């Protein structure tokens, strides 16, 4: 249930996903009033992961893990970031929990140490 992308197109995918994610980041960085939520364009879920946002709202960690196993390793972190920013902007704690799960999973699987990712995890913990 994931999407496989040929190696020669993964860079294009990452670039396009980055552009979409930038819309979320810009909205988050512009700030929210207390108790404010934003209506967002959720087409990126379908466009980049072939499932709609509702799938991620309703799925549990076991199903999410199964979904992620169908992705290429380069797609896991962007999905975690999409869930994180969506969760922050919509104040949807279930998305934040899943984002944390994916970011931690990605660090564990890749063996990468990133201060940026630890900062994301701290932000998630602060808003859960």
C-alpha positions in Angstrom: 0.0 0.0 0.0 2.8 2.5 -0.6 4.3 4.1 -3.6 7.5 3.1 -5.3 9.4 5.6 -7.3 12.2 4.8 -9.7 15.6 6.0 -8.6 15.9 8.5 -11.4 12.7 10.3 -10.3 13.1 10.3 -6.5 15.0 13.6 -6.6 12.1 15.2 -8.6 9.7 13.7 -6.0 11.7 15.1 -3.1 11.9 18.5 -4.8 8.1 18.7 -5.4 7.4 17.4 -2.0 9.7 20.1 -0.5 7.7 22.8 -2.4 4.4 21.5 -1.0 5.8 21.2 2.5 7.2 24.7 2.3 3.6 26.0 2.2 2.9 24.3 5.6 6.2 25.6 7.0 5.5 29.2 5.9 2.1 29.1 7.6 3.6 27.7 10.8 6.4 30.2 10.9 4.0 33.1 10.4 2.4 32.2 13.7 -1.0 31.2 15.0 -3.1 32.9 17.5 -4.0 30.8 20.6 -6.7 28.3 19.7 -6.5 29.2 16.0 -6.4 26.5 13.4 -5.9 26.9 9.7 -7.7 25.3 6.8 -5.0 23.7 4.7 -4.8 22.2 1.2 -4.4 18.5 2.0 -4.0 17.5 -1.7 -0.3 16.6 -0.9 -1.3 13.4 0.9 -3.0 12.1 -2.2 -0.5 13.6 -4.7 2.7 12.3 -2.9 1.5 9.3 -1.0 -1.7 8.1 -2.9 -3.9 8.2 0.2 -5.9 11.0 1.6 -5.4 12.7 4.9 -8.2 10.7 6.5 -6.1 7.5 6.2 -3.5 9.0 8.5 -6.0 10.4 10.9 -7.7 7.0 11.3 -4.7 4.6 11.0 -2.9 3.1 14.0 0.9 2.8 14.3 1.0 -0.8 13.1 -0.8 0.1 9.9 1.3 3.2 9.5 4.4 1.0 9.8 3.1 -1.3 7.2 2.3 1.7 4.9 5.8 3.1 5.5 7.4 -0.3 4.6 5.9 0.3 1.1 7.7 3.6 0.7 11.3 4.3 -0.3 13.5 5.3 2.6 13.7 8.9 1.2 10.0 9.3 1.6 9.6 8.5 5.3 11.0 11.8 6.7 9.0 14.0 4.4 5.8 12.2 5.4 6.7 12.7 9.0 7.3 16.4 8.5 4.0 16.7 6.5 2.2 15.0 9.4 4.0 17.2 11.9 3.2 20.6 10.3 -0.3 19.5 9.5 -0.8 18.4 13.1 0.7 21.7 14.4 -1.5 23.9 12.2 -4.7 21.9 12.7 -3.9 21.2 16.3 -4.6 17.5 15.6 -2.6 15.6 18.2 -3.0 12.2 16.5 -1.0 13.5 13.5 1.6 14.8 15.9 2.0 11.4 17.5 2.3 9.7 14.1 4.8 12.3 13.0 6.9 11.6 16.1 6.7 7.9 15.4 7.9 8.4 11.8 10.7 10.7 12.6 12.0 8.4 15.3 11.6 5.4 13.0 13.5 7.2 10.2 16.4 8.1 12.6 16.5 4.5 13.9 16.5 2.9 10.4 18.8 5.4 8.8 21.2 5.7 11.7 21.4 9.5 11.0 21.8 11.9 13.8 20.2 15.3 13.1 19.9 18.2 15.5 17.1 19.4 13.2 15.1 16.2 13.7 15.6 16.4 17.5 14.3 20.0 17.3 11.2 18.7 15.4 10.7 16.0 18.1 11.0 18.7 20.8 8.4 20.8 19.0 6.1 17.9 18.8 6.5 17.0 22.5 5.8 20.7 23.3 2.4 20.6 21.4 1.1 17.1 22.3 
